[in-house]
Amino acid sequence: MELERARCLVAGATSELGSRLARRLSAEGALLALAGRNEQVLGRLGDELDAPTARFDATVVASCHEAVESLAGALGGLDAVIVVPCGTSDAERAST
């Protein structure tokens, strides 16, 4: 997949793996939307990568639907959705 201008949603972006993946996709030219549990980490990463963000809890289906709809709308659609399986990151533990 060509990443230049690809509209990608990274779910789980507040984990260490998710944030590294988002930074890599951004460096490759992808247009990003970010979703995660930790609002502070999410906000900082969104600012850093100039990406829209949405807080969500993967255990609550309605939360996932709302986040995807909101972020897809912000990018004018999605070309890829990357779901990063993760537990609690060091950054998330530190901020709670």
N, C-alpha and C positions, 0 to 999 in steps of 0.2 A: 504494500500500500504506500502510495506517495503521501508523505506527511505534510509537505508544504501546503498550508491553508486548509488541511483536513480539520474538521470540527470534531474534537475529541472530548468526551466526558471521562474524567478520572474519578471514580467512586472509591473512596478510601484514601483520598489525597492527603489526609492529615497523618497517616502513618509514615514511618521512615521510608519504606519502600515506595509508597504512593507519592510522596513529595519528590523523591529522586526521579521517579518515572515521569512525573509532571514536568520537572525541570528539563529532562532529556527531550521529551516531546516538544516542549517550547523551543529548545535550542534547534530542533529539526524543522521548525517553522509551523508546527501545528497551532491551531486556534483552540484554546482550552476552556473548559468549564470544569470546576472542581467541586466535589462533594465530600463531606466528611463529618465526623462527630464533634471535633473540637473547634469551636467557633473562633478562638483566638489564633490558633495555628492556621486555620482555614483563611481567616482574614489577612494574616501576614503573607501567606503564600499567594493568595489572590492578588494582593497589591503588588507583590514582587513580580508575578507573571502576567499582570494586567488581565486577569481572568475573572469572569463572574463566578460566584460561589453560592452554595446552598448547604445548610446543615441538614443532615439526615441521620436516621437511625435505621440500619439495615434490618433490624428485627421488627420494625413497624412498616408494614406494606404501604400504608397511606403516605408515610413520610418519604418513601422511595419514589412513589408516583409523583408527588408534589415536586420533589427535587428535580427529577428528570424532566418533567413538563416545563418547569421554570427555566432550567439551564438550556434545554433544547430551544426554547423560545428566545433566549438571550443570544444564542449563536445562529439563529435562523435554521435550525435543524442540527442533526448529528450524523457524522459519518462513521464514528466508532465510539463504543462504550467499553471502557476498561474497568473491570471490577478487581480491586486489589484486596485479596483476602488478608486480613490483619487482625491482630489483637491490639492491645493498648500500647502505644509508642512511648518512648521516654519523654517526649515533649508533652504528650497527653497526661502522663502520670505527674509530671512536674507542675502542670497548670491546674490540677484538681485539688 
